[in-house]
């Protein structure tokens, strides 16, 4: 091998000491001189490993509580000097600088500190590493000659190359350099995004949209494939103080590994049931709800949610906002289900699900706060869109009745329920609800009229198949995620039997829509808040 860069001197400075003692021993055994800093140097020395403290190299003691120790020409000159540059070699000789061929560095645990609910701002600032990123970037820049290692998973392969070849190959150094830059980019992105909102949360407001916005994520899991089998995919976790309970933080109790589509659908399901304060269940298919219901008895909530569309529920994702009980588990396992996500599950429920070993059970320990801020990111060709999470909530006080007929208390309850569901249905979204349960959902159509008609047609077809005397839409309310641009979609709902309408309002034809509602005997309220979901 002719592209080997020899390694005779290594600098080790690690916050996470996993595997470092064994690595250092093997470096010593391979004749590699070790330079180290602070706590790492003391640990290695205590283990009987031959180590040179960095202060012996720089001639300067650590200062300012360790903030300044490696920021010195004797360190950075040894890392950055090109071995094939005569001027660089002359500068090294004049300054008494020795080459550093291997840099093993990982950073202060900023993300782990951020995840601690008791961490103060001072704790976070003190866990912003300065010298570590500087050394990593210097070594990665000079990867023609220097090997940079930031991940303990790479220790074995690097020491194997040193033992066998006395150094590392060009391909290895380039791979590790790319990994190092990704590591520092994620680290800096986590810090930057925390600082954007002064460390309070990860939100975007109109006045806080930054000129530069960074995304950083750590690999959580390699997935079998993406949306389709020819697409590669992985799940990443972003460092954040917004430790939102959900699919990313959940513990998988049983079942096959989650797929890309499973994760996307499970996230959508759990975010939907989090909207409700009352016990609720949502059944999701392809990120759209096919049945949602609230009831004090979760068994009855399941029955109502399933009744809305039992055909689409086959192979669906089930989300609960209360712990899973044995009775509900038995009902759910009566149909084929891909994933169940809930805050908890009792022992009897777990035993029931154990009879379905492929069914995934995810437990989150808590429910997310639907009113909490956060950031939503979507990719576009060559870039991405970022927006604040849709944490807008509508209460009775927000409702503005615009028709002659006022809605009843029961209609108001159903309208608020239906709008919470519509918020999580792909636009154009139309949701019919009655008695705290969905009875028809129209999702993702180019025309709001089509969404209204599709929801009614499906509900009526299901009623006929179930042998019901009348359509479940009769006596329901209807929610629209955005205003009705024309009266046709609303009137289609009225013709199907809906009695009340909840919508944002704001169309230039609002007066015409209100008149049409009055003529049809509908009660209609405006909310002033749209809930598009694309």
Secondary structure, DSSP 8 states (H G I E B T S, - for coil): ----EE--EEEEE-SS-TTHHHHHHHHHHTT-EEEE-HHHHHHHHHTT---EEHHHHHSS--BTTTTBSS-SHHHHHHHH--TT-HHHHHHHHHHT-----EEEE----HHHHHH-TT--HHHHHHT--SHHHHHHHHHHHTTTT-EEE--GGGHHHHHHHHHHHSEE-HHHHHHHHHHHHHHHHHHHHHHHHHHHTTTS-S---TT---SS-----EEEEEES-SSSTTS-EEEEE---S----STTT-EEEESS---HHHHHHHHHHHHHHTT-SS-EEEEEETTEEEEEEE-SSHHHHHHHHHHH-TTTTTTEEEEESS-B-HHHHHHHTTS-EEEEEES-B-HHHHHHHHTSTTSEEEE-SS---TT---EEEEEETTEEEEEE-------GGG-EE-SSS---HHHHHHHHHHHHHHTTS-SS-EEEESSSBEEEEE-S-SSHHHHHHHHHHHHHHHHHHTT-SS-TTTT-EEEESS--SSSHHHHHHHHHT--EEEE----TTHHHHHHHHHHHT-EEEE-S------
